[in-house]
């Protein structure tokens, strides 16, 4: 009896450390595997049994700070745990997979800290998933009987070997205080300009960790995190249209998070752009050759990448723009487009689209989508397409949403990239060749919207911050506003004439999924423009509050000497009888004059400068006096086309000199 007791004591002693080693993570994994095993035995008379069961348990946290004028306006935080059950009935060839991916949230809330509560949630979630799967399968069978099988249909689920990757969730690379400080710092730079319609910053932090277990034996832990910083401001121009400027950044590491000085610098750039946009010209929509900077070309490349999804080819309600185009030319010669989520960084910048395993537990793979302009492959989840029976590790979706073939890190390469000077020269040459007086130079993406319906063929509208007319003969630039670029991504990219050598990483978040594009500048033979969706409105009636004193520097004890930095301003006068350009050019500081006369009056546009800001003011007073003398009855209207700028900033902004505005 004593020996038996000692044996039991020894057994318990050996078991105790093992029990202590069972972490909550392992408990969750065991609960998921047990639920998968039980779900495979579900059966109801008259209904098909499951042939595959997968469960993904996710713990996610999201935080958003919105700041205005240096103060926190709103903060929203959300932490949730949920499971998504993927129950499939029928077989690999035909199951309950819907013809069009649903867009609703599929997560079932559970508690991942209590094993019994988790098991209860899994029981409810899988029971509901089975009933939905059985009903969906019967409806799909009936639809197949009525419509028949489409020529692009193949198996509904790919056969894949099981994968195992068990890892704990890593710690967050940044703190809540770090994000809050960045939000306040970004909006504080706008305090000196309280007349703005909107002026704020937003910081979004998203983090998730998932555990996938399925009936094929896969056990894969994966996750993702990113932080997004947006600076935005808007103002109303004289014609009532709103002009907007912004800066956006997505990072996945604290090492790439911007410093306070960098954030303030970006905010000042936003204000500088707004000042120029407010007095910029408007023009009617037109089409012309265009040079796009990497932020804009990257957005168009991403729009094209989304259309290269395997689900898009089999969605009867989608665009299907690449259906039947495999092996044909879809981009110009010399252009290669690949997606490589295995690449962690490019040029020293961490890629937001990097991951090791996709959301279906498949290892990430590099895929060459277009080679030398020829379509070679697609972004595939476990929903196969004809000719491609297996996943290539691109099954992705926002946590809790349907998984489809989706981009990771798209990289566009060219056989013969060119520098900026050669691209501009080619742009002007193409304009002259086509009889176009102007080309387009587009910089700084604000946003992109895409039509997902079949009738829209994936058409896009690209909102750009800075759009310039490039004079084909002189190369002078004229800033215009409230014009967007439109078209389909395939048509736009088919018009590539040349590719820049300035490849740049553009991290962003598309449909809730962090993605990257390594994009160069693109020279296009033709781009169509349309008026923006903005409509004119009356400006504020109530005057804004005065800027706080803290927004300005204190007056120094000793008045400094005026810095000897040349300044430039550009003004426009509407006058009934305009003086001659020769008379105006003789005035001090006047460097350029444009006089246009019409039946109802004239318009005079003048570039004027001074060795410093004080001399510029003196020259302007002389000019105003000369114009007033030419309009004795007060029939004179003055507007500022370009506010006073230091000469280096003026030249950098306008590539040398203010272009005398001409109509396209």
C-alpha positions as CSV (number, residue, x, y, z in Angstrom):
1,X,0.0,0.0,0.0
2,X,2.9,2.3,0.9
3,X,4.6,1.5,-2.4
4,X,1.4,2.3,-4.3
5,X,1.1,5.6,-2.5
6,X,4.7,6.5,-3.3
7,X,4.2,5.6,-7.0
8,X,1.1,7.9,-7.2
9,X,3.0,10.7,-5.4
10,X,5.9,10.4,-7.9
11,X,3.4,10.4,-10.8
12,X,1.7,13.5,-9.6
13,X,5.1,15.2,-9.0
14,X,6.1,14.5,-12.6
15,X,2.7,15.7,-14.0
16,X,2.7,19.0,-12.1
17,X,5.5,20.7,-14.1
18,X,3.8,19.5,-17.3
19,X,0.5,21.1,-16.2
20,X,2.3,24.3,-15.3
21,X,3.9,24.4,-18.7
22,X,0.5,24.4,-20.4
23,X,0.2,28.1,-21.4
24,X,-3.0,29.9,-22.4
25,X,-1.8,29.8,-26.0
26,X,-1.5,26.0,-25.9
27,X,-4.9,25.8,-24.2
28,X,-6.4,27.9,-27.0
29,X,-4.8,25.7,-29.7
30,X,-6.0,22.5,-28.0
31,X,-9.5,23.9,-27.7
32,X,-9.5,24.8,-31.5
33,X,-8.2,21.4,-32.5
34,X,-10.8,19.6,-30.3
35,X,-13.5,21.7,-31.9
36,X,-12.3,21.0,-35.4
37,X,-12.4,17.2,-34.7
38,X,-15.9,17.4,-33.3
39,X,-17.2,19.6,-36.1
40,X,-16.0,17.0,-38.7
41,X,-18.6,14.6,-37.3
42,X,-21.6,17.0,-37.7
43,X,-24.4,15.3,-39.6
44,X,-28.0,16.1,-40.2
45,X,-30.4,13.9,-42.1
46,X,-30.8,15.0,-45.7
47,X,-27.8,17.4,-45.5
48,X,-24.2,16.9,-46.7
49,X,-21.4,16.3,-44.1
50,X,-18.3,18.5,-43.8
51,X,-15.3,17.6,-45.8
52,X,-13.2,20.4,-44.4
53,X,-13.3,22.5,-41.2
54,X,-11.0,25.4,-40.3
55,X,-11.1,27.7,-37.4
56,X,-9.2,31.0,-37.0
57,X,-9.2,32.5,-33.5
58,X,-8.1,36.2,-33.4
59,X,-7.4,38.7,-30.7
60,X,-7.3,42.3,-32.2
61,X,-6.9,45.8,-30.8
62,X,-7.4,49.1,-32.6
63,X,-6.9,52.6,-31.5
64,X,-7.6,55.9,-33.2
65,X,-6.6,59.4,-32.0
66,X,-8.0,62.5,-33.8
67,X,-6.4,65.8,-32.9
68,X,-7.2,69.3,-34.0
69,X,-5.2,72.5,-33.4
70,X,-2.8,70.6,-31.0
71,X,-5.5,69.1,-28.8
72,X,-7.0,65.6,-28.7
73,X,-10.6,65.8,-30.1
74,X,-11.5,62.1,-29.9
75,X,-10.1,58.8,-29.1
76,X,-11.6,55.4,-30.0
77,X,-10.2,52.1,-28.8
78,X,-11.5,48.6,-29.4
79,X,-10.2,45.2,-28.3
80,X,-12.0,42.1,-29.3
81,X,-11.6,38.3,-29.6
82,X,-13.5,36.3,-32.2
83,X,-13.4,33.2,-34.2
84,X,-14.2,32.6,-37.9
85,X,-15.3,29.1,-38.8
86,X,-14.8,27.9,-42.3
87,X,-17.0,24.8,-42.7
88,X,-17.2,23.3,-46.1
89,X,-19.6,20.6,-47.3
90,X,-19.7,18.8,-50.6
91,X,-16.1,18.3,-51.9
92,X,-13.0,20.0,-53.2
93,X,-14.6,20.2,-56.7
94,X,-17.8,21.8,-55.6
95,X,-18.7,23.1,-52.2
96,X,-20.5,26.0,-50.5
97,X,-18.0,28.7,-51.5
98,X,-20.1,31.7,-52.6
99,X,-19.8,32.9,-56.3
100,X,-19.0,36.4,-55.0
101,X,-17.0,37.0,-51.8
102,X,-19.2,38.5,-49.1
103,X,-18.2,41.8,-47.6
104,X,-19.7,41.5,-44.1
105,X,-17.9,40.8,-40.9
106,X,-17.8,37.1,-40.2
107,X,-16.3,36.9,-36.7
108,X,-18.2,35.3,-33.8
109,X,-17.2,36.9,-30.4
110,X,-15.5,34.6,-28.0
111,X,-13.4,34.7,-24.8
112,X,-9.8,33.5,-25.4
113,X,-8.8,33.8,-21.7
114,X,-11.2,31.2,-20.4
115,X,-11.0,27.8,-22.0
116,X,-14.6,26.7,-21.1
117,X,-16.0,30.0,-22.4
118,X,-14.0,29.5,-25.6
119,X,-15.3,26.0,-26.1
120,X,-18.9,27.3,-25.6
121,X,-18.3,30.0,-28.2
122,X,-16.7,27.5,-30.7
123,X,-19.8,25.2,-30.3
124,X,-22.1,28.1,-31.2
125,X,-20.0,29.4,-34.0
126,X,-19.4,26.0,-35.7
127,X,-23.0,25.0,-35.4
128,X,-24.1,28.2,-37.1
129,X,-21.4,27.8,-39.8
130,X,-22.4,24.2,-40.6
131,X,-26.1,25.2,-41.1
132,X,-25.1,28.1,-43.3
133,X,-22.7,25.9,-45.3
134,X,-25.3,23.2,-45.9
135,X,-27.9,25.8,-47.0
136,X,-25.4,27.6,-49.2
137,X,-24.3,24.3,-50.8
138,X,-27.9,23.4,-51.7
139,X,-28.5,26.8,-53.2
140,X,-25.3,26.6,-55.2
141,X,-26.3,23.2,-56.6
142,X,-29.6,24.6,-57.7
143,X,-28.0,27.6,-59.3
144,X,-25.5,25.3,-61.1
145,X,-28.4,23.3,-62.4
146,X,-30.1,26.4,-63.8
147,X,-27.1,28.3,-65.1
148,X,-24.7,25.5,-65.9
149,X,-21.0,25.7,-65.3
150,X,-19.1,28.8,-66.5
151,X,-16.1,28.2,-68.7
152,X,-13.8,29.8,-66.0
153,X,-15.1,27.6,-63.2
154,X,-12.9,24.9,-61.7
155,X,-12.5,23.3,-58.2
156,X,-13.7,25.4,-55.3
157,X,-10.9,24.5,-52.8
158,X,-7.3,23.6,-53.4
159,X,-5.6,20.6,-51.9
160,X,-2.6,21.7,-49.8
161,X,-0.3,19.9,-47.4
162,X,-0.6,20.8,-43.8
163,X,1.5,23.6,-42.4
164,X,2.8,24.1,-38.8
165,X,4.0,27.3,-37.3
166,X,3.5,27.9,-33.6
167,X,4.6,31.2,-32.2
168,X,3.6,33.6,-29.4
169,X,2.4,37.1,-30.3
170,X,5.2,39.6,-30.3
171,X,5.2,42.8,-28.3
172,X,4.0,46.0,-29.8
173,X,6.9,48.1,-31.3
174,X,5.4,51.4,-30.0
175,X,3.5,52.8,-27.0
176,X,0.2,54.6,-26.7
177,X,2.0,57.7,-25.5
178,X,4.2,57.7,-28.5
179,X,1.1,57.7,-30.8
180,X,-0.7,60.3,-28.8
181,X,2.3,62.7,-28.9
182,X,2.6,62.3,-32.7
183,X,-1.1,63.1,-33.1
184,X,-0.9,66.3,-31.0
185,X,2.4,67.3,-32.6
186,X,1.0,67.1,-36.1
187,X,-2.1,69.2,-35.5
188,X,-0.2,71.8,-33.3
189,X,1.5,73.2,-36.4
190,X,-1.8,74.4,-37.7
191,X,-2.5,76.7,-34.7
192,X,-1.0,79.7,-36.5
193,X,-3.6,79.4,-39.2
194,X,-7.0,79.2,-37.5
195,X,-8.9,80.3,-40.6
196,X,-8.5,76.8,-42.2
197,X,-11.8,74.9,-42.8
198,X,-10.2,71.7,-41.4
199,X,-6.8,71.2,-39.9
200,X,-5.9,68.1,-38.0
201,X,-4.0,64.9,-37.6
202,X,-5.0,61.3,-37.1
203,X,-3.1,58.3,-35.8
204,X,-4.4,54.8,-36.2
205,X,-2.8,51.8,-34.6
206,X,-3.9,48.3,-35.4
207,X,-2.6,45.0,-34.1
208,X,-3.9,41.4,-34.4
209,X,-2.7,37.8,-33.7
210,X,-4.5,34.8,-35.1
211,X,-4.3,31.0,-34.6
212,X,-5.5,28.8,-37.4
213,X,-6.3,25.1,-36.9
214,X,-8.0,22.9,-39.6
215,X,-9.0,19.3,-40.4
216,X,-6.1,18.9,-42.8
217,X,-3.6,19.2,-39.9
218,X,-2.5,22.8,-40.3
219,X,-1.5,24.7,-37.2
220,X,-0.4,28.2,-38.0
221,X,-0.1,31.3,-35.8
222,X,0.3,34.6,-37.6
223,X,-0.5,38.3,-37.2
224,X,0.2,41.8,-38.2
225,X,0.5,45.4,-37.0
226,X,0.8,48.9,-38.4
227,X,0.5,52.5,-37.4
228,X,-0.8,55.2,-39.8
229,X,-0.3,58.9,-39.4
230,X,-2.4,61.4,-41.5
231,X,-2.0,65.2,-41.6
232,X,-4.7,67.0,-43.5
233,X,-5.9,70.6,-43.9
234,X,-8.4,72.4,-46.3
235,X,-9.3,75.9,-47.2
236,X,-11.8,77.6,-49.5
237,X,-10.6,79.4,-52.6
238,X,-12.1,82.6,-53.9
239,X,-14.5,80.7,-56.2
240,X,-15.9,78.7,-53.3
241,X,-14.2,75.4,-54.1
242,X,-12.4,73.6,-51.3
243,X,-8.7,72.8,-51.7
244,X,-7.0,70.1,-49.7
245,X,-3.5,69.1,-48.8
246,X,-2.3,66.2,-46.8
247,X,0.6,63.9,-45.9
248,X,0.2,60.2,-44.9
249,X,2.6,57.6,-43.6
250,X,2.2,53.9,-42.7
251,X,4.9,52.2,-40.6
252,X,5.3,48.8,-39.1
253,X,8.2,49.5,-36.8
254,X,9.1,52.2,-34.3
255,X,12.4,52.7,-36.2
256,X,10.4,54.1,-39.2
257,X,8.1,56.3,-37.0
258,X,8.7,60.0,-37.8
259,X,10.3,62.3,-35.3
260,X,8.6,65.4,-33.9
261,X,10.6,67.6,-36.2
262,X,9.7,65.5,-39.2
263,X,6.0,65.7,-38.4
264,X,6.2,69.5,-38.0
265,X,8.1,69.8,-41.3
266,X,5.3,67.8,-43.0
267,X,2.6,70.0,-41.5
268,X,4.4,73.1,-42.7
269,X,4.6,71.6,-46.2
270,X,0.8,71.1,-46.1
271,X,0.2,74.7,-45.2
272,X,2.6,75.8,-47.9
273,X,0.8,73.7,-50.5
274,X,-2.6,75.1,-49.4
275,X,-1.4,78.7,-49.8
276,X,-0.4,77.9,-53.4
277,X,-3.6,75.9,-54.2
278,X,-5.8,78.7,-52.9
279,X,-4.6,81.0,-55.7
280,X,-4.0,78.4,-58.4
281,X,-5.9,78.4,-61.7
282,X,-8.8,76.2,-62.6
283,X,-9.4,74.8,-66.1
284,X,-11.8,72.7,-68.0
285,X,-11.2,68.9,-68.1
286,X,-8.8,67.7,-70.9
287,X,-6.6,64.8,-71.8
288,X,-2.8,65.0,-72.3
289,X,0.5,63.1,-71.7
290,X,1.3,63.0,-68.0
291,X,4.2,62.4,-65.6
292,X,3.1,60.9,-62.3
293,X,5.2,60.8,-59.1
294,X,5.6,57.5,-57.2
295,X,2.8,58.2,-54.7
296,X,0.3,58.4,-57.6
297,X,1.7,55.7,-59.7
298,X,1.9,53.4,-56.7
299,X,-1.9,53.9,-56.0
300,X,-2.6,53.0,-59.7
301,X,-0.4,49.9,-59.5
302,X,-2.2,48.8,-56.3
303,X,-5.6,49.3,-58.1
304,X,-4.3,47.0,-60.9
305,X,-3.0,44.5,-58.4
306,X,-6.4,44.1,-56.8
307,X,-7.8,43.2,-60.2
308,X,-5.2,40.4,-60.5
309,X,-6.9,38.4,-57.7
310,X,-8.1,34.9,-58.5
311,X,-11.4,35.7,-57.0
312,X,-11.9,38.6,-59.3
313,X,-11.6,36.3,-62.3
314,X,-14.3,33.9,-61.0
315,X,-16.6,36.6,-59.6
316,X,-19.6,36.9,-62.0
317,X,-20.4,40.3,-60.5
318,X,-16.9,41.6,-60.7
319,X,-14.8,43.4,-63.3
320,X,-13.0,40.3,-64.6
321,X,-10.8,42.5,-66.7
322,X,-8.1,39.8,-67.0
323,X,-10.4,37.0,-67.9
324,X,-8.9,35.1,-70.9
325,X,-5.7,37.4,-71.0
326,X,-3.2,34.9,-69.6
327,X,-0.1,34.8,-71.8
328,X,-1.1,38.0,-73.6
329,X,0.4,41.5,-73.5
330,X,-1.3,43.6,-70.8
331,X,1.5,46.2,-70.1
332,X,4.2,47.7,-72.4
333,X,7.4,45.8,-73.3
334,X,10.1,46.0,-70.7
335,X,7.7,46.3,-67.7
336,X,7.7,43.6,-65.0
337,X,5.3,43.5,-62.1
338,X,5.8,41.1,-59.2
339,X,4.5,40.6,-55.7
340,X,6.9,39.5,-53.1
341,X,5.5,39.4,-49.5
342,X,8.7,37.5,-48.4
343,X,10.7,40.7,-48.8
344,X,11.0,42.4,-45.4
345,X,12.4,45.7,-46.6
346,X,13.4,47.7,-49.8
347,X,16.0,50.4,-49.8
348,X,16.2,50.4,-46.0
349,X,12.4,50.9,-45.6
350,X,10.4,48.2,-43.9
351,X,7.5,46.9,-46.1
352,X,4.0,46.9,-44.6
353,X,3.0,44.1,-47.0
354,X,5.6,41.7,-45.6
355,X,4.3,38.4,-44.0
356,X,5.5,34.9,-43.6
357,X,2.2,33.0,-43.8
358,X,-1.1,34.2,-45.3
359,X,-4.5,34.1,-43.6
360,X,-5.1,30.6,-44.7
361,X,-1.9,29.2,-43.3
362,X,-0.1,29.1,-46.6
363,X,3.6,30.2,-46.8
364,X,4.1,33.5,-48.6
365,X,5.6,33.2,-52.1
366,X,7.1,35.6,-54.6
367,X,4.9,35.7,-57.7
368,X,5.8,37.3,-61.1
369,X,2.5,38.6,-62.3
370,X,3.6,40.4,-65.5
371,X,6.9,39.7,-67.2
372,X,8.1,42.0,-70.0
373,X,4.5,43.1,-70.4
374,X,3.0,39.5,-70.6
375,X,0.5,38.4,-68.0
376,X,2.0,35.3,-66.3
377,X,0.2,34.7,-63.0
378,X,-2.4,35.8,-60.5
379,X,-2.7,36.4,-56.7
380,X,-4.2,33.2,-55.4
381,X,-5.8,32.1,-52.2
382,X,-7.1,28.5,-51.8
383,X,-9.8,29.3,-54.3
384,X,-8.2,28.0,-57.5
385,X,-8.6,29.1,-61.1
386,X,-8.1,27.2,-64.3
387,X,-4.4,26.4,-64.8
388,X,-3.5,27.2,-61.2
389,X,-4.8,24.5,-58.9
390,X,-2.8,25.7,-55.8
391,X,-2.5,28.7,-53.6
392,X,0.6,30.9,-54.0
393,X,0.3,32.3,-50.5
394,X,-1.8,35.4,-51.2
395,X,-5.0,34.6,-49.3
396,X,-5.5,37.8,-47.3
397,X,-8.3,39.8,-45.7
398,X,-8.9,42.2,-42.8
399,X,-9.3,40.3,-39.5
400,X,-12.7,38.7,-39.4
401,X,-13.5,39.3,-43.1
402,X,-13.6,37.0,-46.1
403,X,-10.2,35.9,-47.5
404,X,-9.3,36.5,-51.2
405,X,-6.2,36.7,-53.3
406,X,-4.8,40.1,-52.4
407,X,-1.5,42.0,-52.9
408,X,1.3,42.0,-50.4
409,X,4.3,43.9,-51.7
410,X,3.9,44.9,-55.4
411,X,7.1,45.9,-57.2
412,X,7.2,47.4,-60.7
413,X,10.4,47.3,-62.6
414,X,11.5,48.6,-66.0
415,X,14.3,47.4,-68.2
416,X,15.5,51.0,-69.0
417,X,14.6,53.4,-66.2
418,X,15.2,57.2,-66.8
419,X,16.0,60.1,-64.5
420,X,13.6,62.9,-63.9
421,X,15.2,65.4,-66.4
422,X,14.8,62.9,-69.2
423,X,11.2,62.1,-68.3
424,X,10.3,65.8,-68.4
425,X,12.0,66.2,-71.8
426,X,10.1,63.1,-73.1
427,X,6.9,64.6,-71.7
428,X,7.3,67.8,-73.6
429,X,8.3,65.9,-76.8
430,X,5.2,63.7,-76.6
431,X,3.0,66.8,-76.2
432,X,4.5,68.4,-79.3
433,X,4.2,65.2,-81.2
434,X,0.5,64.9,-80.3
435,X,-0.2,68.6,-80.8
436,X,-0.9,69.2,-77.1
437,X,0.2,72.6,-75.8
438,X,0.4,71.2,-72.3
439,X,1.4,68.1,-70.4
440,X,0.5,67.2,-66.9
441,X,2.8,66.8,-63.9
442,X,0.9,65.2,-60.9
443,X,2.4,65.0,-57.4
444,X,1.3,63.9,-53.9
445,X,-1.6,61.5,-53.8
446,X,-4.6,62.5,-51.6
447,X,-6.8,59.5,-52.3
448,X,-8.1,56.9,-54.8
449,X,-11.5,55.4,-55.3
450,X,-12.2,52.4,-57.4
451,X,-15.5,51.1,-59.0
452,X,-15.8,47.4,-58.0
453,X,-18.8,46.6,-60.3
454,X,-18.5,44.7,-63.6
455,X,-19.9,47.7,-65.5
456,X,-17.2,49.9,-64.2
457,X,-14.3,47.7,-65.3
458,X,-12.4,48.6,-62.2
459,X,-12.4,52.3,-63.1
460,X,-10.5,54.7,-60.7
461,X,-10.6,58.3,-59.8
462,X,-7.2,59.6,-58.5
463,X,-7.3,62.8,-56.3
464,X,-3.9,64.5,-56.6
465,X,-2.8,67.4,-54.4
466,X,-0.5,69.3,-56.8
467,X,-1.3,69.2,-60.6
468,X,0.8,71.3,-62.9
469,X,0.4,72.2,-66.6
470,X,3.8,71.8,-68.3
471,X,4.2,74.1,-71.3
472,X,5.3,71.9,-74.1
473,X,7.5,74.6,-75.7
474,X,9.0,76.4,-72.7
475,X,8.7,73.8,-69.9
476,X,7.1,76.4,-67.6
477,X,4.7,75.1,-65.0
478,X,1.3,76.4,-64.1
479,X,-0.4,75.1,-60.9
480,X,-4.0,74.1,-61.4
481,X,-6.6,72.7,-59.0
482,X,-9.8,70.7,-58.6
483,X,-9.0,68.3,-61.4
484,X,-8.8,64.5,-60.9
485,X,-7.2,61.8,-63.0
486,X,-9.7,59.1,-64.2
487,X,-9.6,55.9,-66.2
488,X,-9.2,52.2,-65.7
489,X,-5.8,51.0,-64.2
490,X,-5.2,48.7,-67.1
491,X,-5.8,51.5,-69.7
492,X,-3.6,54.0,-67.7
493,X,-0.7,51.6,-67.3
494,X,-0.9,50.5,-70.9
495,X,0.0,54.0,-71.8
496,X,3.4,53.9,-70.1
497,X,6.0,55.5,-72.3
498,X,8.9,55.5,-69.8
499,X,9.6,54.6,-66.2
500,X,11.7,56.6,-63.7
501,X,14.7,55.4,-61.8
502,X,13.4,56.8,-58.5
503,X,11.8,53.7,-57.1
504,X,10.1,54.6,-53.7
505,X,8.3,52.5,-51.1
506,X,4.7,53.5,-50.7
507,X,3.2,51.8,-47.6
508,X,-0.6,52.0,-47.2
509,X,-3.7,50.2,-45.9
510,X,-6.1,48.8,-48.6
511,X,-9.4,47.4,-47.5
512,X,-8.1,47.0,-44.0
513,X,-5.0,45.1,-45.1
514,X,-1.4,46.6,-44.9
515,X,0.2,46.6,-48.3
516,X,3.3,48.0,-50.0
517,X,4.1,49.2,-53.5
518,X,7.6,49.9,-54.7
519,X,6.8,52.4,-57.4
520,X,8.8,54.7,-59.7
521,X,7.6,57.8,-61.5
522,X,5.6,56.9,-64.7
523,X,5.4,58.8,-67.9
524,X,2.1,58.2,-69.7
525,X,1.2,59.0,-73.3
526,X,-2.4,59.9,-72.3
527,X,-4.4,60.6,-69.1
528,X,-7.9,61.9,-68.9
529,X,-9.0,64.5,-66.3
530,X,-12.3,65.3,-64.8
531,X,-13.5,68.0,-62.5
532,X,-13.4,67.1,-58.8
533,X,-16.5,66.3,-56.8
534,X,-16.1,69.5,-54.9
535,X,-19.0,72.0,-55.3
536,X,-18.7,75.8,-54.6
537,X,-19.9,76.9,-51.2
538,X,-19.9,80.2,-49.3
539,X,-17.0,80.7,-47.0
540,X,-17.3,81.1,-43.2
541,X,-19.4,84.0,-42.1
542,X,-18.2,84.0,-38.5
543,X,-14.5,85.2,-38.3
544,X,-12.1,82.6,-36.9
545,X,-10.6,83.0,-33.4
546,X,-7.3,84.9,-33.2
547,X,-4.2,82.7,-33.3
548,X,-2.8,82.1,-29.8
549,X,0.3,84.0,-28.9
550,X,2.2,80.7,-28.4
551,X,1.9,80.2,-32.1
552,X,4.3,83.1,-32.8
553,X,7.8,83.6,-31.6
554,X,8.4,86.3,-29.0
555,X,9.9,89.6,-30.2
556,X,13.6,89.5,-29.7
557,X,15.3,92.0,-27.3
558,X,17.4,93.4,-30.1
559,X,15.8,94.0,-33.5
560,X,17.9,92.0,-36.0
561,X,18.9,93.2,-39.4
562,X,16.7,92.2,-42.3
563,X,18.1,89.0,-43.8
564,X,19.4,89.5,-47.3
565,X,17.3,86.8,-48.9
566,X,15.6,87.6,-52.2
567,X,11.8,87.3,-52.2
568,X,9.4,86.9,-55.1
569,X,5.6,87.5,-55.4
570,X,3.3,87.1,-58.3
571,X,0.2,89.4,-58.6
572,X,-2.7,89.8,-61.0
573,X,-4.6,93.0,-61.8
574,X,-8.0,93.1,-63.6
575,X,-8.1,96.6,-65.2
576,X,-10.3,98.2,-67.8
577,X,-7.4,99.9,-69.7
578,X,-4.1,98.0,-69.1
579,X,-0.8,99.9,-69.4
580,X,1.8,98.6,-71.8
581,X,4.1,95.8,-70.8
582,X,7.1,98.0,-71.6
583,X,6.1,100.6,-69.1
584,X,5.5,98.0,-66.4
585,X,8.7,96.1,-67.1
586,X,10.7,99.3,-66.4
587,X,9.4,99.5,-62.7
588,X,11.9,98.3,-60.0
589,X,11.8,94.6,-59.3
590,X,9.5,93.6,-62.1
591,X,11.0,90.6,-63.9
592,X,8.0,89.2,-65.9
593,X,4.9,90.8,-67.3
594,X,1.9,89.4,-69.2
595,X,-0.8,91.7,-70.5
596,X,-3.9,90.3,-72.1
597,X,-6.6,92.7,-73.5
598,X,-10.2,91.8,-74.3
599,X,-13.4,93.6,-75.4
600,X,-14.4,94.2,-71.7
601,X,-11.0,95.0,-70.2
602,X,-7.6,93.6,-69.5
603,X,-5.6,91.4,-67.1
604,X,-2.0,92.0,-66.1
605,X,0.1,89.3,-64.4
606,X,3.4,90.4,-62.9
607,X,6.3,88.6,-61.3
608,X,8.1,91.1,-58.9
609,X,11.0,90.6,-56.6
610,X,13.3,92.3,-54.1
611,X,16.7,91.6,-52.4
612,X,14.8,91.1,-49.2
613,X,11.2,91.2,-47.9
614,X,11.4,94.9,-47.1
615,X,12.6,95.8,-50.6
616,X,9.9,93.5,-52.1
617,X,7.3,95.5,-50.1
618,X,8.7,98.8,-51.4
619,X,8.6,97.6,-55.1
620,X,5.0,96.4,-54.6
621,X,3.9,99.8,-53.4
622,X,5.4,101.4,-56.5
623,X,3.7,98.9,-58.7
624,X,0.3,99.4,-57.0
625,X,0.7,103.2,-57.4
626,X,1.4,102.8,-61.1
627,X,-1.6,100.5,-61.6
628,X,-3.9,102.8,-59.7
629,X,-2.8,105.7,-61.8
630,X,-3.8,103.8,-64.9
631,X,-7.3,103.2,-63.4
632,X,-8.3,106.6,-62.1
633,X,-11.9,105.6,-61.5
634,X,-10.9,102.7,-59.2
635,X,-11.8,100.0,-61.8
636,X,-8.9,97.9,-60.5
637,X,-9.1,94.4,-58.9
638,X,-5.9,92.9,-57.5
639,X,-5.3,89.3,-56.5
640,X,-2.2,87.4,-55.3
641,X,-1.3,84.4,-57.4
642,X,1.8,83.5,-55.4
643,X,2.4,84.9,-51.9
644,X,5.9,86.2,-51.0
645,X,8.4,83.3,-51.1
646,X,12.1,83.2,-50.6
647,X,13.8,82.9,-54.0
648,X,15.2,79.3,-53.4
649,X,11.7,78.1,-52.3
650,X,10.1,79.9,-55.2
651,X,12.5,78.2,-57.7
652,X,12.1,74.8,-56.1
653,X,8.3,75.1,-56.1
654,X,8.0,76.3,-59.7
655,X,11.0,74.6,-61.2
656,X,12.8,77.9,-62.1
657,X,10.2,80.6,-62.5
658,X,6.5,81.3,-62.3
659,X,4.9,80.3,-65.6
660,X,2.6,82.9,-67.1
661,X,-0.8,81.1,-67.0
662,X,-2.2,80.1,-70.4
663,X,-5.3,78.1,-71.1
664,X,-4.7,74.4,-72.2
